[in-house]
Amino acid sequence: MSERYGFILHAKTRPEKSEAFEALFRACVEPSRAEPGCIEYHMLRDKEDPTLFIFYEIWESQAHLDVHSNLPHMREFFENRMAYLERDFDIRQIDMLSASSANR
């Protein structure tokens, strides 16, 4: 059985790039959710700080996340991320302690 891989990612955007960042990633949510191994994929935006985006992702395994991360659009974004970001990603790995609610 594979080990699930989860993380919470904070993306602090440059104020003038926040809307472009949202548009870019809003279009990626549903396709990412449809990828093999995706259990949870959520894009959130802080109400008090609209330049802060938070991603909550749970994947069946690190291997599934690696496939996602190596898709052409994800690789391209990662290489050019600092054009959108005020500082690099803050990524915290998490353990999923409860069952997924995605299929309720």
N, C-alpha and C positions, 0 to 999 in steps of 0.2 A: 504494500500500500504506500502511496506517495505521501510526502509531508506537505501539508498546505502551507502556502506562503502568503503572508499578508503584510500590508504596510499602510501607513498614513503619510502622505506627502504634502508638504506646505510649499506652495509656489507664490512667492511675493513678487508681483509684477511691477514694472515701471508704470506710474500712473497713466501715461499716454499710450501704453500698450495693453491696458487691462481689457478693453473691449475686443481688441483683435485676438488676445489670448483666449477669452471666453468663446468667441466665435469659432476659433480653430478647434478647441477641445470639445465644445458642445457637439460638434459634428462627429466626434470620435466615440462618444459614449455608447450609443446603441451598437455600432459595429464591434466595439471592444467587448461588450456584454455577450455578443453572439460568438465570440471566439471560443474554440475548445479550451476547457480548463478554467474559464472565468466563472467564479462563484458570485462575487460581488464587485461592482464597479460603480462608484459614485463620485460625481464632481460637485463640489460645494463652493459657495462663495460667502465669505464673512460679511455679515450685515453691518458691522461697525467699521470695517476696513475693506472696501470694495476692491482693493488691490491684492487681497489675500485669497487665494484659491486653495482648497483642500481636496485631496483625492484620497478616497478610502477604497482599497482594492484587496480582494482575496482571490488567490489563484490556487488551483488544484496542486500545483507544485512550482518550484523554481523554474523547472524546464518549460512549463506553460507560459510563465511570465517572460522567460527569455525569448520564446517565439514571438510573443506580443511586442516586446521591446525591440526586436530586430526587423519588424515590418518596415518597409521603406519610409513611410510617413513618420513613424516614431523615431527612426534613426536620424532622419533629416531634422526633425524638431530638436532632438537632443543635441545635435551638433550646432544648432543655431539658437539654443534656448536663451542664451544671455542677451540676445537682442530684445527679448520680452521681459526678462527677469531683472529685478533690482539686486538680488543676491541668488546664489545657487540654491537648489532644492534642499529642504530639510526633510529627510526621510527617516521615519521611525518604523522599524519592523515590529509587528505585533503577532500575538498568538490569538487565534480565534477560539474562544472558550465556550461559545454557545453555537447551536446549529444555525445555519443560514435561514433567514426569513424570506429570501428571494422567491421561493416557490410556494409560498402560502396561498 
